[in-house]
């Protein structure tokens, strides 16, 4: 059997395993195993709203601690060239393609240069359109080699399967980074708001005052850049933060 056939069979086997996996950790282990075989060092999975960047949600972050700290502390999350590129790219694309894109903003070029300084050679971005301005995303990065054309063809089906399965199992407090900077209490309120609870009912459920419950919900609404509570719930559900 050729190397191409072996790699294809490994990916198909991983897809089958992910579909039957019972936990996020089990899904991630299978996904991580294929990336290791492909020479890919790290990845992140999430969901974004291109019109409201504050609604960016990470379902999993597999980055080294130093890069994770830099990404959030520097504000790169708000000018990530890969996220900006999703306004133009609807298909999988590599960092090499992005570097060759002459329309890339200066801040985007600086971000790629910073990634290169950290030792990241190439990466593969797999967008998963959700309709409207919502896009699911798997972002993979390699230190050892460039992403090959074969990997660009073979990995997206695995990424889509992993993303959909993971998104269905992770919500709220399981997220590695609180979406839109929500506090733990604000996250607690979201599923209750989705059930139509009033401030008084939320207060009773969480054993807090009515005014505090109202404040938590309003803070969550503002952080999500939502005009109403209904829009807040719709945004949280569409991004996989809460589930019905």
C-alpha positions as CSV (number, residue, x, y, z in Angstrom):
1,X,0.0,0.0,0.0
2,X,1.4,3.4,-0.9
3,X,2.1,6.2,1.6
4,X,-0.8,8.2,0.2
5,X,-3.2,5.2,0.8
6,X,-1.8,4.6,4.3
7,X,-2.3,8.3,5.2
8,X,-5.8,8.3,3.8
9,X,-6.8,5.2,5.7
10,X,-5.4,6.6,8.9
11,X,-7.5,9.8,8.4
12,X,-10.6,7.7,7.6
13,X,-10.1,5.6,10.7
14,X,-9.7,8.7,12.9
15,X,-12.9,10.2,11.4
16,X,-14.7,7.0,12.3
17,X,-13.3,7.2,15.8
18,X,-14.2,10.8,16.3
19,X,-17.8,10.2,15.3
20,X,-18.1,7.6,18.0
21,X,-16.0,9.3,20.7
22,X,-17.9,10.1,23.9
23,X,-15.8,12.9,25.2
24,X,-13.9,16.0,24.0
25,X,-10.6,14.5,25.2
26,X,-11.2,11.3,23.2
27,X,-11.9,13.4,20.0
28,X,-8.9,15.6,20.6
29,X,-6.6,12.6,21.1
30,X,-7.6,11.1,17.8
31,X,-7.2,14.4,16.0
32,X,-3.9,15.2,17.7
33,X,-2.6,11.7,16.6
34,X,-3.1,12.5,12.9
35,X,-1.6,15.9,13.2
36,X,1.5,14.4,14.8
37,X,1.9,12.0,11.8
38,X,1.6,14.9,9.4
39,X,4.3,16.9,11.2
40,X,1.9,19.5,12.5
41,X,2.8,20.7,16.0
42,X,-0.2,22.6,17.3
43,X,-3.7,23.8,16.6
44,X,-6.8,25.7,17.7
45,X,-10.5,25.2,17.0
46,X,-13.3,27.7,17.4
47,X,-16.0,29.8,15.9
48,X,-16.1,33.5,14.9
49,X,-18.6,36.1,13.8
50,X,-16.9,38.2,11.2
51,X,-19.2,41.2,12.0
52,X,-18.7,41.0,15.7
53,X,-15.1,40.0,16.6
54,X,-16.0,40.1,20.3
55,X,-17.9,36.9,19.7
56,X,-14.8,34.9,18.8
57,X,-15.0,31.6,20.7
58,X,-12.2,29.1,21.2
59,X,-13.4,25.5,21.7
60,X,-9.9,24.2,22.2
61,X,-6.4,25.8,22.2
62,X,-3.5,23.4,21.9
63,X,-0.8,26.2,21.7
64,X,2.4,26.4,23.8
65,X,1.9,28.6,26.8
66,X,4.3,31.3,25.5
67,X,2.4,31.8,22.2
68,X,-0.9,31.7,24.0
69,X,0.1,34.4,26.4
70,X,1.5,36.5,23.5
71,X,-1.7,36.1,21.4
72,X,-4.0,37.4,24.0
73,X,-1.8,39.9,25.9
74,X,-0.7,41.6,22.7
75,X,-4.2,42.0,21.3
76,X,-3.3,39.9,18.3
77,X,-6.7,38.2,18.8
78,X,-8.3,41.4,17.5
79,X,-6.1,41.7,14.4
80,X,-5.3,38.1,13.6
81,X,-4.6,38.0,9.8
82,X,-6.0,34.5,9.6
83,X,-9.4,35.7,10.9
84,X,-9.3,38.7,8.5
85,X,-8.5,36.4,5.6
86,X,-11.8,34.5,6.2
87,X,-13.6,37.5,4.7
88,X,-11.9,36.5,1.4
89,X,-11.2,32.8,1.6
90,X,-13.9,30.2,1.9
91,X,-11.6,27.3,1.2
92,X,-8.7,25.9,3.1
93,X,-5.5,28.0,2.8
94,X,-1.9,27.9,4.0
95,X,0.2,30.5,5.6
96,X,2.4,30.4,2.4
97,X,-0.6,31.4,0.4
98,X,-1.4,34.2,2.9
99,X,2.1,35.5,2.7
100,X,1.8,35.7,-1.1
101,X,-1.5,37.7,-0.8
102,X,-0.5,41.3,-1.6
103,X,-3.8,42.6,-0.1
104,X,-2.8,41.4,3.4
105,X,-2.8,44.4,5.8
106,X,0.4,45.6,7.4
107,X,-0.7,44.3,10.8
108,X,-1.4,41.0,9.3
109,X,2.1,40.8,7.8
110,X,3.6,41.8,11.2
111,X,1.6,39.0,12.9
112,X,3.0,36.4,10.4
113,X,6.5,37.7,11.0
114,X,6.0,37.4,14.7
115,X,4.8,33.8,14.2
116,X,7.9,33.1,12.1
117,X,10.1,34.5,14.9
118,X,8.4,32.0,17.3
119,X,9.5,29.2,15.0
120,X,6.2,28.5,13.2
121,X,7.1,27.7,9.6
122,X,3.7,27.1,8.0
123,X,0.1,26.5,8.8
124,X,-3.2,25.4,7.4
125,X,-6.5,27.2,8.0
126,X,-9.7,25.2,7.4
127,X,-12.8,27.5,7.5
128,X,-16.2,25.9,8.0
129,X,-19.0,28.3,6.9
130,X,-22.0,28.4,9.2
131,X,-24.2,30.8,7.2
132,X,-24.1,34.5,7.3
133,X,-21.0,35.9,8.9
134,X,-20.4,32.9,11.2
135,X,-17.5,30.7,10.4
136,X,-16.1,27.6,12.2
137,X,-12.3,27.4,12.1
138,X,-9.5,24.9,12.6
139,X,-6.1,26.5,12.6
140,X,-3.0,24.2,12.4
141,X,0.7,25.2,12.7
142,X,3.9,23.4,11.8
143,X,7.4,24.0,13.0
144,X,9.2,21.2,11.1
145,X,8.0,21.5,7.5
146,X,5.7,23.2,5.0
147,X,2.1,22.1,4.6
148,X,2.0,19.8,1.5
149,X,-0.7,19.9,-1.2
150,X,-1.7,16.3,-0.2
151,X,-2.2,17.4,3.4
152,X,-4.3,20.4,2.2
153,X,-6.6,17.9,0.4
154,X,-6.7,15.2,3.1
155,X,-6.9,17.1,6.3
156,X,-10.1,19.3,5.8
157,X,-12.6,16.4,6.0
158,X,-11.0,15.3,9.3
159,X,-11.0,18.9,10.6
160,X,-14.7,19.4,9.7
161,X,-15.6,16.1,11.5
162,X,-13.6,17.0,14.5
163,X,-14.9,20.5,14.7
164,X,-18.6,19.5,14.5
165,X,-18.2,16.7,17.0
166,X,-16.2,18.9,19.5
167,X,-18.6,21.8,19.1
168,X,-21.5,19.6,20.1
169,X,-19.9,18.5,23.3
170,X,-18.2,21.6,24.6
171,X,-20.0,24.6,26.0
172,X,-19.7,27.3,28.7
173,X,-17.3,26.5,31.4
174,X,-15.6,23.8,29.3
175,X,-14.1,26.5,27.0
176,X,-10.4,27.2,27.4
177,X,-11.0,31.0,27.2
178,X,-14.2,32.7,28.3
179,X,-15.9,34.1,25.1
180,X,-16.0,37.9,24.9
181,X,-14.4,38.1,28.3
182,X,-17.5,36.7,30.1
183,X,-17.1,36.0,33.8
184,X,-18.0,32.7,35.3
185,X,-21.3,34.1,36.7
186,X,-22.2,35.6,33.3
187,X,-21.7,32.2,31.7
188,X,-23.9,30.7,34.4
189,X,-26.7,33.1,33.4
190,X,-26.6,32.3,29.7
191,X,-28.4,28.9,29.7
192,X,-31.0,30.3,32.1
193,X,-31.6,33.3,29.8
194,X,-32.0,30.8,26.9
195,X,-34.8,29.1,28.9
196,X,-36.6,32.3,29.2
197,X,-35.9,32.9,32.9
198,X,-36.6,36.3,34.3
199,X,-34.0,38.2,36.4
200,X,-35.9,37.1,39.5
201,X,-35.9,33.4,38.4
202,X,-32.2,33.6,37.5
203,X,-31.5,35.1,41.0
204,X,-33.3,32.3,42.7
205,X,-31.5,29.7,40.6
206,X,-28.1,31.1,41.3
207,X,-28.8,32.3,44.9
208,X,-27.9,35.9,44.1
209,X,-29.9,39.2,44.3
210,X,-32.2,40.2,41.5
211,X,-30.2,43.3,40.8
212,X,-27.0,41.2,40.5
213,X,-28.7,38.8,38.2
214,X,-29.8,41.7,36.0
215,X,-26.3,43.1,36.0
216,X,-24.7,39.8,34.9
217,X,-27.1,39.4,32.0
218,X,-26.7,42.9,30.8
219,X,-22.9,42.7,31.0
220,X,-23.1,39.5,29.0
221,X,-25.3,41.2,26.4
222,X,-22.9,44.1,26.0
223,X,-19.9,41.9,25.8
224,X,-21.5,39.9,23.0
225,X,-22.5,43.2,21.3
226,X,-26.1,42.1,21.3
227,X,-29.0,44.5,21.2
228,X,-31.5,42.3,23.1
229,X,-31.5,39.2,25.3
230,X,-32.9,37.2,22.4
231,X,-29.9,38.3,20.2
232,X,-27.6,37.3,23.1
233,X,-29.0,33.8,23.2
234,X,-29.0,33.4,19.5
235,X,-25.3,34.5,19.3
236,X,-24.3,32.2,22.2
237,X,-26.1,29.2,20.6
238,X,-24.7,29.9,17.1
239,X,-21.2,30.0,18.4
240,X,-21.5,26.8,20.5
241,X,-21.3,28.5,23.9
242,X,-24.6,27.1,25.1
243,X,-26.8,24.3,23.7
244,X,-30.5,23.7,23.9
